[in-house]
């Protein structure tokens, strides 16, 4: 199986990618010659990681019949000082509101399954650096 996209230059530092499900505009900030018309490419890796693991967790908890009322994630990555500036480590905070009946052990199991078995983005990024995570309840 392969994934394929097309990506076209839109002038300046802007690019538009055609992906399954829609288009994505990327651009640099004004200090780097762009117009700030879209997200930067490197942070999109973090968004892809959040989307991948988040979808896993939601799906696994649904299969466990866990009542999920609210869930979000905060991601952070360390960037190297030297060029090429690349991510060297990743950190994910999974945040849940403690809904009535939400079993913390099942939440932990869902996150572990995502990180250890299912999330392809996390598996890919682990080649660049460690992916750490923790769970918080609000």
N, C-alpha and C positions, 0 to 999 in steps of 0.2 A: 504494500500500500504506500502511496505517496500523497503528500499535500503539495499543492501548487497554488501560487498567487501571482498576480501581476502588479507591478508598481510603476507608476509614471511620475516623472518630474513635472511639477506644476509651476516652476519658476522660483527664483531665489534659492531658498533652502527647503522648499516644500515638496512633498511627495504624496501621492494618493495611491493607496494599496486597495486592490479589489480582492476581497476575501469571501469565502463562503458565508453568506448571511449579510453581507453589506460592504461598505467602503469605509476606509479609515484614512484620515488626513493626518500627516505628520509634518512638523515644521520645527525649526530652531527658534530660539529666542532672538530678540532684536540685537542683543550684544554679539551674537554669533552669526549675524547676517540674515536671520529669518524675520518673519512677521509675527511669530507667536500664534500662528493660526491653527495649531494642533499640538498634540502631545509629542514629546521627544521619544526617540526610539528606545533608549535604554529603560526608562521607566515603564514602557509597554511590556517589557519582560516581567516586571513585577506584577503588572495587571494580569498578564497571562497566567502567572503562578497563582495569584489570588483566585482567578476564575476557575482554574483547573481544580485546585484543592477544595475550593468552596463548593463547587458542584458535586465533587465526590462526597464531602461531608454531608451535604443536604440529602443526597441520594441514599447514602448509607443509613442516616438517621431515620429517613422515611421508611426504609425497609425494616428497621428496628421498631417502627411505630412510635418513635419518640416525638413528643409534642414540641415542635420548634416554633417559638414565637418571634424571636429576634436573634440575629447573628450577623456579625461583621468581622472584618479582619484588618489588621494594621501590618503593613510590610515595610521592611527596611533592608537596604543592602549597602555594604561597604564598597567603596569605589577605590581602585588603585590610584596612586599618585602619579605614576608614570604612564606614558602612552604605550600601547593603546589602553586608555582608561577603561577598565573592565570591572565587573562585579567580582569580589573575592569571597564574600560570604552573604548569607541571606538569613533574615529573621522574620518569623510570622507570629503574630499574636492573634489567636482565635478568640473572639469575645462573644459571649452568650448572655442573655438575660435568663436568669434561673426561673424558667417557667415551671408551673406546678406539674410535677411528674417527670420532669426532664432528669434522666439518670446520668450523673457525671461520669460513671464508668463507661456507659455506652458512648458518651461524647468523646471521651479519651480514646476509646476503641475506634471510633469513626475517623478521628484525626490520624491515629497511628496507621490505620489501613490506607488512608489517602497517601500519607507520606512514605510508607514502606512498600506499598503494592500498586496503587492505582494511578497516582498523579504523574503523568508522563512529563509534564513541564518541570516538576520538582526533580524527577530522575535525571532529566537533561541538565538542569542547572547545577546539580550536585557535582558534575564534572568540573565546574568552575570554582566551586567552593562549598563549604558546609551549609546546610539548610537547617537552622534550629527553629524550634517552635515552643509555644506554651499556650495554655488555655486560661482565660480569665472569665469570671462571672461578675456581672454588674448587678 
